[in-house]
């Protein structure tokens, strides 16, 4: 394709974007894909592997990508969730990702937030949580470490309580558990249990840096 032809296509495209027809068409497409972009996951990935996807009422999905490999996997999304730039990756079988009501993910397609449940792991997230961009959750190390032939790094579940705010670029590893009403500072690394509510967690590795706090948005 020549540069001149590409330039003409761009000119026609920008001219079309200023028309009312394009605006109507774009609105209809956004409405369809926002609320139905799991259709292909259901038909081509989840459907053939006896997987289950449950989506609550009034869920908005934009720039989201769901990949489900294996069988016996479950994804549950509560009512009134708003996800932008979320990638859920599930590998092997019998994994579970469950997200509570009114949880928001504010990311985009270039800086996606990732929930990775693999090797029979579970990720559970409570109600009214807020996730920024470039956050990663992993239930596994992906590669086995053997000591005298013994598997020493098995997968572990991840639990995030209700009303938690997770800052940008946080890394939440297997075995992490966070209580309700917790703030996690940007670029923190979590790999253990934090049973204390109303706290601020930050650092690498993360620890409690403030107590008796709450947050709102």
C-alpha positions as CSV (number, residue, x, y, z in Angstrom):
1,X,0.0,0.0,0.0
2,X,1.5,3.3,-1.1
3,X,2.0,6.3,1.1
4,X,-0.3,8.4,-1.1
5,X,-3.1,5.9,-0.8
6,X,-2.7,5.7,3.0
7,X,-2.8,9.5,3.1
8,X,-6.1,9.5,1.2
9,X,-7.6,6.9,3.5
10,X,-6.7,9.0,6.5
11,X,-8.3,12.1,4.9
12,X,-11.5,10.2,4.1
13,X,-11.5,8.7,7.6
14,X,-11.1,12.1,9.4
15,X,-13.8,13.6,7.2
16,X,-16.2,10.7,8.0
17,X,-15.5,11.1,11.8
18,X,-17.1,14.6,11.6
19,X,-20.4,13.4,10.2
20,X,-23.5,12.6,12.2
21,X,-23.7,9.1,10.7
22,X,-20.3,8.2,12.1
23,X,-21.4,9.5,15.5
24,X,-24.5,7.3,15.6
25,X,-22.6,4.3,14.3
26,X,-19.9,4.7,16.9
27,X,-22.4,5.0,19.7
28,X,-24.2,1.8,18.7
29,X,-20.9,-0.1,18.4
30,X,-19.8,1.1,21.8
31,X,-23.1,0.1,23.4
32,X,-22.8,-3.4,21.9
33,X,-19.2,-4.1,22.7
34,X,-19.3,-2.5,26.1
35,X,-22.0,-4.9,27.3
36,X,-21.4,-7.9,25.1
37,X,-17.7,-8.2,24.5
38,X,-17.6,-11.4,26.4
39,X,-19.7,-13.1,23.7
40,X,-16.7,-14.4,21.8
41,X,-15.1,-15.6,25.1
42,X,-18.3,-17.6,25.8
43,X,-18.6,-19.1,22.4
44,X,-15.0,-19.8,21.4
45,X,-13.0,-20.2,24.6
46,X,-15.3,-20.7,27.6
47,X,-18.1,-22.6,25.9
48,X,-16.0,-25.5,24.6
49,X,-14.2,-26.1,27.9
50,X,-17.2,-26.4,30.3
51,X,-16.3,-23.1,31.8
52,X,-18.7,-20.7,33.5
53,X,-19.0,-16.9,33.1
54,X,-21.5,-15.0,35.2
55,X,-22.0,-11.3,34.5
56,X,-24.2,-9.2,36.8
57,X,-26.5,-6.4,35.9
58,X,-25.4,-3.0,34.7
59,X,-21.8,-4.1,34.0
60,X,-19.8,-2.0,31.7
61,X,-16.7,-3.4,29.9
62,X,-14.4,-1.4,27.8
63,X,-11.0,-2.4,26.3
64,X,-11.2,-5.6,28.3
65,X,-9.7,-9.0,27.3
66,X,-10.6,-12.3,28.8
67,X,-8.6,-15.4,28.0
68,X,-9.7,-18.8,29.4
69,X,-7.8,-21.9,28.8
70,X,-8.7,-25.3,30.2
71,X,-11.9,-26.5,31.7
72,X,-13.9,-26.2,34.9
73,X,-13.0,-22.5,35.3
74,X,-15.3,-19.8,36.7
75,X,-15.5,-16.0,36.3
76,X,-18.1,-14.1,38.3
77,X,-18.6,-10.4,38.0
78,X,-21.0,-8.6,40.4
79,X,-23.6,-6.0,39.6
80,X,-22.7,-2.4,38.6
81,X,-19.0,-3.1,37.9
82,X,-17.2,-0.8,35.6
83,X,-14.0,-2.2,33.9
84,X,-11.7,-0.4,31.5
85,X,-8.5,-2.0,30.4
86,X,-8.9,-5.2,32.4
87,X,-7.3,-8.5,31.3
88,X,-8.3,-11.7,33.0
89,X,-6.1,-14.6,32.1
90,X,-7.0,-18.2,33.2
91,X,-4.8,-21.2,32.5
92,X,-5.1,-24.9,33.2
93,X,-8.3,-25.9,34.9
94,X,-10.5,-25.3,38.0
95,X,-9.5,-21.7,38.5
96,X,-11.8,-19.0,39.7
97,X,-12.0,-15.2,39.5
98,X,-14.8,-13.6,41.5
99,X,-15.3,-9.9,41.6
100,X,-17.9,-8.2,43.9
101,X,-20.4,-5.5,43.2
102,X,-19.6,-1.9,42.2
103,X,-15.9,-2.6,41.7
104,X,-14.1,-0.3,39.3
105,X,-11.0,-0.8,37.2
106,X,-9.6,2.4,35.7
107,X,-7.0,1.4,33.2
108,X,-6.6,1.4,29.4
109,X,-5.6,-0.9,26.6
110,X,-2.0,0.2,26.7
111,X,-1.6,0.0,30.5
112,X,-3.9,-2.9,31.4
113,X,-4.6,-4.3,34.8
114,X,-4.2,-8.1,34.9
115,X,-5.9,-10.7,37.0
116,X,-4.1,-14.0,36.4
117,X,-5.6,-17.1,38.0
118,X,-3.6,-20.3,37.1
119,X,-3.0,-23.8,38.3
120,X,-6.2,-24.1,40.2
121,X,-5.9,-20.7,41.9
122,X,-8.6,-18.4,43.1
123,X,-8.8,-14.6,43.0
124,X,-11.6,-13.1,45.1
125,X,-12.3,-9.4,45.2
126,X,-14.9,-7.8,47.5
127,X,-17.5,-5.1,46.8
128,X,-16.7,-1.4,46.1
129,X,-13.1,-1.8,45.2
130,X,-11.0,0.5,43.0
131,X,-8.1,-0.5,40.8
132,X,-5.8,1.8,38.9
133,X,-3.7,0.9,35.8
134,X,-0.8,-1.5,35.3
135,X,-1.7,-3.7,38.4
136,X,-0.9,-7.4,38.3
137,X,-2.4,-10.2,40.3
138,X,-0.8,-13.7,40.0
139,X,-1.8,-16.9,41.8
140,X,1.3,-18.8,40.6
141,X,5.0,-18.5,39.9
142,X,4.4,-20.1,36.5
143,X,7.4,-22.3,36.8
144,X,8.0,-25.1,39.3
145,X,10.9,-25.0,41.7
146,X,12.0,-28.5,42.7
147,X,14.0,-29.5,45.8
148,X,14.9,-33.2,46.0
149,X,12.2,-33.9,43.5
150,X,9.6,-32.0,45.6
151,X,7.4,-29.2,44.3
152,X,8.2,-26.3,46.6
153,X,6.3,-23.4,45.1
154,X,2.7,-24.4,44.6
155,X,0.0,-21.9,43.6
156,X,-1.9,-20.0,46.3
157,X,-5.1,-18.0,46.3
158,X,-5.4,-14.2,46.4
159,X,-8.1,-12.4,48.5
160,X,-8.8,-8.7,48.4
161,X,-11.5,-7.5,50.8
162,X,-14.3,-5.0,50.2
163,X,-13.7,-1.3,49.8
164,X,-10.0,-1.6,48.9
165,X,-8.1,1.0,46.8
166,X,-5.2,-0.5,44.8
167,X,-2.8,2.1,43.5
168,X,-1.1,2.0,40.1
169,X,1.6,-0.6,39.2
170,X,1.1,-2.7,42.3
171,X,2.2,-6.3,42.1
172,X,0.1,-8.7,44.1
173,X,1.5,-12.2,44.3
174,X,0.2,-15.6,45.4
175,X,-0.8,-16.0,49.0
176,X,-1.8,-12.3,49.4
177,X,-4.8,-11.5,51.5
178,X,-6.0,-8.0,52.2
179,X,-8.6,-7.0,54.8
180,X,-11.5,-4.7,54.1
181,X,-11.1,-0.9,53.7
182,X,-7.4,-0.9,52.9
183,X,-5.4,1.5,50.7
184,X,-2.4,0.0,48.8
185,X,0.2,2.6,47.7
186,X,1.5,2.8,44.1
187,X,4.2,0.3,43.0
188,X,3.8,-1.8,46.2
189,X,4.7,-5.5,46.2
190,X,2.4,-7.7,48.3
191,X,3.1,-11.4,49.0
192,X,1.6,-12.2,52.4
193,X,-1.5,-11.7,54.6
194,X,-2.6,-8.3,55.8
195,X,-5.5,-8.9,58.3
196,X,-5.7,-5.4,59.6
197,X,-8.5,-3.1,58.2
198,X,-8.5,0.6,57.8
199,X,-4.8,0.8,57.0
200,X,-2.5,2.0,54.3
201,X,-0.1,-0.5,52.9
202,X,3.0,0.5,50.8
203,X,6.5,-0.5,50.0
204,X,8.5,-3.3,48.4
205,X,7.9,-5.6,50.2
206,X,4.8,-3.9,51.4
207,X,4.0,-3.2,55.1
208,X,1.5,-1.1,57.0
209,X,2.5,2.6,57.0
210,X,-0.6,4.2,58.5
211,X,-3.6,3.0,60.6
212,X,-7.1,4.2,61.4
213,X,-7.8,5.6,57.9
214,X,-10.6,5.3,55.3
215,X,-11.1,6.6,51.8
216,X,-13.8,7.7,49.4
217,X,-14.3,8.4,45.6
